[in-house]
Amino acid sequence: MFLSMTGFASKTSSIKVTKGDKISIYVEIKSINSRFFEASCKLPNVFSALEIPIINKLKTKLLRGRIFVFIKISEEEGAMSKVVPSTKLLQDYLDALNNIKKTFKLEGELTVTDVLNIPNIFSFQSIEFDSKTEKIILENVDEIIEKLIKSRNLEGIELKKDLEKRFDICTKKMMSLKKRFNSFVKEKRDALSLIQQAYQKSADEESKLKLDEIYSLLNKIDVHEEITRFESHLKNTKKIIKDMDIEKGKRLDFVLQELLRESNTILAKCSDFEISTLAVDIKVELEKVREQVQNIV
């Protein structure tokens, strides 16, 4: 599986709570690229205890990326709360009114309308969810995570195709560079052979020193080792892409650094125009790869 770190999934479901009442729960999970795993949960207060279990599920299954979880409850038929009388407060009011009546010898009786006009005698009491309801919510989260993984995988397939295309271009460019380098070295050696023949006719010390300088210069422009290492790293990228292991992003990022290092060395050591042009083309492709690798799990 080749996973992108970018994805989105959501679901709305109806859950029975107490006495047949229902609530509608909307669960949304989205992810974007990040160097490490980061999770942010926005939950209703009644589900705050589920934050840690949800984050643990995300970390286990999604591995890497910045994850955002949003859960919203929509009430159906008053299922979320119920109206309860504040009996203690009402009793205090009634006792106070009776004292006033006795003290000032007032006539009359309280009616239901009078009682309803007393402030704050009713309150809303939220329903506490049992473990069964919480389990259902966590199962919904599991389902959304699986949908998100499928979403990530679809984008990952496109990323894989693009990476393979870029690495194939690098392979062809390096083959051309290697061919040109072999010709370039042959040209230099042929020229050096002629110079060597000319200097051998002269036995003075100055001629020997100049010949040593030319040999040294030829060694400095030799990028055979860099080409060999580059090709080895390039083969490694193809193994990583085909590997069944999910976590490829960090390994590809590391190998990419090595590829860029070798191409920079080739560019710096060899002054041939064609080799330099090919090395720059390879670097351009590798930079495109680096942008894509940042979004791979």
C-alpha positions in Angstrom: 0.0 0.0 0.0 1.3 3.5 -0.9 -0.3 6.1 1.3 -0.6 9.8 0.9 -0.9 11.9 4.1 -3.7 14.0 2.6 -7.3 12.6 2.9 -10.8 13.2 4.1 -13.7 11.0 5.3 -17.0 11.6 7.2 -20.2 9.9 8.2 -23.5 10.7 9.8 -25.2 8.1 11.9 -28.2 7.8 14.2 -27.7 6.3 17.7 -30.3 5.2 20.2 -29.6 6.4 23.8 -32.2 6.1 26.6 -35.8 4.9 26.4 -35.7 4.7 22.6 -34.5 8.3 22.1 -32.1 9.0 19.3 -29.2 11.4 18.5 -27.6 12.1 15.2 -23.7 12.0 15.3 -21.6 13.5 12.5 -17.9 12.3 12.5 -15.3 14.0 10.3 -11.6 13.2 10.0 -9.2 15.0 7.6 -5.4 14.8 7.4 -2.7 16.8 5.8 1.1 16.3 5.5 3.3 16.7 8.5 6.8 15.5 9.5 5.4 13.7 12.5 2.1 12.5 13.8 -0.1 15.3 15.2 -3.8 15.0 16.2 -6.4 17.6 17.1 -9.9 16.5 18.4 -12.9 18.8 18.6 -15.5 16.9 20.5 -18.7 17.7 22.4 -18.1 18.0 26.2 -20.1 14.8 26.8 -17.5 12.9 24.7 -14.4 14.5 26.1 -13.3 11.2 27.7 -13.1 9.6 24.3 -10.3 12.0 23.1 -7.4 9.8 24.2 -8.9 6.5 22.8 -9.6 8.3 19.5 -6.0 9.7 19.3 -4.6 6.2 20.1 -6.6 4.7 17.2 -5.5 7.5 14.8 -1.8 7.0 15.7 -1.9 3.3 15.3 -3.6 3.3 11.9 -2.6 6.5 10.3 1.0 6.5 11.5 2.0 10.0 10.2 0.4 13.4 9.3 -1.6 16.2 11.0 -5.0 14.8 11.8 -8.2 16.8 12.6 -11.2 15.0 14.2 -14.6 16.8 14.5 -17.6 15.2 16.1 -21.0 17.0 16.2 -24.2 15.9 17.9 -27.6 16.8 16.5 -30.5 16.3 18.9 -33.6 14.4 17.9 -36.7 14.7 20.0 -35.0 16.1 23.1 -32.8 13.2 23.5 -29.8 15.1 24.6 -31.3 16.8 27.7 -34.4 17.0 29.8 -36.2 19.7 31.8 -36.1 19.2 35.6 -37.6 21.4 38.3 -35.3 23.0 40.8 -37.3 21.8 43.8 -35.0 23.2 46.5 -35.1 26.6 45.0 -38.9 26.5 44.6 -39.3 25.4 48.2 -37.2 28.3 49.4 -39.4 30.7 47.4 -42.6 29.2 48.8 -41.2 29.3 52.4 -40.2 33.0 51.9 -43.7 33.8 50.5 -45.5 32.1 53.4 -43.3 34.1 55.9 -44.3 37.3 54.1 -48.0 36.4 54.3 -47.8 35.7 58.0 -45.7 38.7 58.8 -47.9 41.2 56.9 -51.2 39.2 57.3 -51.8 39.0 53.5 -54.6 37.2 51.9 -54.6 35.0 48.7 -53.1 31.8 47.4 -50.4 31.1 44.9 -51.4 29.8 41.5 -49.5 27.7 39.0 -49.1 30.8 36.9 -47.4 32.6 39.8 -45.1 29.6 40.3 -44.1 29.6 36.6 -43.2 33.3 36.8 -40.6 32.5 39.5 -37.1 32.7 37.8 -34.7 29.8 37.5 -37.1 27.1 38.8 -36.4 24.9 35.8 -33.1 23.7 34.5 -31.8 21.5 31.6 -30.0 18.3 32.6 -27.7 16.7 30.0 -28.0 13.0 29.6 -24.9 11.0 30.4 -23.9 8.4 27.8 -23.3 4.9 28.9 -20.3 2.7 27.8 -22.5 1.1 25.1 -23.0 4.4 23.4 -19.3 5.3 23.6 -18.4 2.0 22.1 -20.7 2.7 19.1 -19.1 6.1 18.6 -15.6 4.5 18.7 -16.7 1.9 16.2 -17.9 4.8 14.0 -14.5 6.4 14.3 -12.8 3.1 13.3 -15.0 3.0 10.2 -14.2 6.6 9.3 -10.4 5.9 9.7 -10.7 3.0 7.2 -12.5 5.3 4.8 -9.7 7.9 5.3 -7.1 5.2 4.6 -8.8 4.3 1.3 -8.9 8.0 0.4 -5.2 8.3 1.2 -4.4 5.2 -0.8 -6.2 6.6 -3.9 -4.0 9.7 -3.8 -1.0 7.5 -2.9 -1.4 5.6 -6.2 -1.2 8.8 -8.1 1.9 9.8 -6.1 3.5 6.5 -6.8 3.0 6.8 -10.5 4.5 10.3 -10.5 7.5 9.2 -8.4 8.2 6.2 -10.7 8.0 8.6 -13.7 10.5 11.0 -12.1 12.9 8.3 -11.1 12.8 6.8 -14.6 13.7 10.2 -16.0 16.6 10.3 -13.6 17.7 6.8 -14.6 17.8 7.8 -18.3 19.5 11.1 -17.6 22.2 9.3 -15.6 22.7 6.8 -18.3 23.3 9.6 -20.8 25.6 11.4 -18.3 27.6 8.2 -17.7 28.0 7.7 -21.5 29.1 11.3 -21.9 31.5 11.0 -18.9 33.2 8.0 -20.4 33.7 9.9 -23.7 34.8 12.9 -21.8 37.4 11.0 -19.8 38.7 9.3 -23.0 39.1 12.7 -24.7 41.1 13.9 -21.7 43.2 10.8 -21.5 44.0 10.9 -25.2 45.0 14.5 -24.9 47.1 13.7 -21.8 48.8 10.9 -23.7 49.9 13.4 -26.4 51.1 15.8 -23.7 52.9 13.0 -21.9 54.8 12.0 -25.1 55.8 15.6 -25.6 57.0 16.0 -22.0 58.9 12.7 -22.1 61.2 14.2 -24.7 62.1 16.8 -22.1 63.8 15.5 -19.0 63.8 18.8 -17.0 62.1 19.0 -13.6 59.6 21.6 -14.6 58.1 19.3 -17.3 57.6 16.5 -14.7 55.8 18.9 -12.4 53.4 20.0 -15.1 52.7 16.4 -16.0 51.9 15.7 -12.3 49.5 18.6 -12.3 47.7 17.3 -15.3 47.3 13.9 -13.7 46.0 15.5 -10.6 43.4 17.6 -12.5 42.2 14.4 -14.3 41.6 12.7 -10.9 39.7 15.7 -9.6 37.2 15.6 -12.5 36.6 11.9 -12.1 33.0 11.3 -11.0 32.8 7.6 -11.6 32.3 6.9 -7.9 29.5 9.5 -7.6 27.8 7.9 -10.7 28.0 4.5 -9.1 26.6 5.6 -5.8 23.8 7.5 -7.5 22.8 4.5 -9.5 22.8 2.4 -6.3 20.6 4.9 -4.4 18.3 5.0 -7.4 17.8 1.2 -7.3 17.1 1.5 -3.6 14.2 4.0 -4.3 12.6 1.4 -6.6 12.8 -1.2 -3.9 11.3 1.1 -1.3 8.4 2.0 -3.6 7.7 -1.8 -4.3 8.1 -2.7 -0.6 4.9 -3.9 1.1 5.8 -1.8 4.2 3.5 1.2 4.5 6.0 3.7 6.0 8.0 4.8 3.0 8.1 8.6 3.3 11.0 8.9 5.7 13.1 6.3 3.9 12.5 7.9 0.6 13.3 11.3 2.0 16.7 10.0 3.3 17.6 8.3 0.0 16.6 11.5 -1.8 19.1 13.5 0.2 21.8 11.1 -0.9 20.8 11.4 -4.5 20.9 15.2 -4.4 24.3 15.1 -2.7 25.8 12.9 -5.5 24.3 15.0 -8.2 25.6 18.2 -6.6 29.1 16.6 -6.4 29.0 15.7 -10.1 27.9 19.2 -11.0 30.7 20.7 -8.9 33.6 18.3 -10.1 33.0 18.1 -13.8 33.1 21.2 -15.9 31.9 19.6 -19.2 28.8 21.5 -20.5 26.8 18.4 -21.5 27.5 16.6 -18.2 26.6 19.8 -16.2 23.3 20.1 -18.2 22.3 16.5 -17.5 23.2 16.9 -13.8 21.0 20.0 -13.6 18.1 18.2 -15.3 18.5 15.4 -12.7 18.4 17.9 -9.9 15.2 19.5 -11.3 13.5 16.1 -11.2 14.8 15.3 -7.8 13.4 18.6 -6.4 10.0 17.6 -7.9 10.3 14.3 -6.1 11.2 16.0 -2.8 7.9 18.0 -3.0 5.9 14.8 -3.5 7.8 12.8 -0.8 6.8 15.3 1.8 3.2 14.0 1.4 4.0 10.3 1.7 3.3 8.3 4.9 
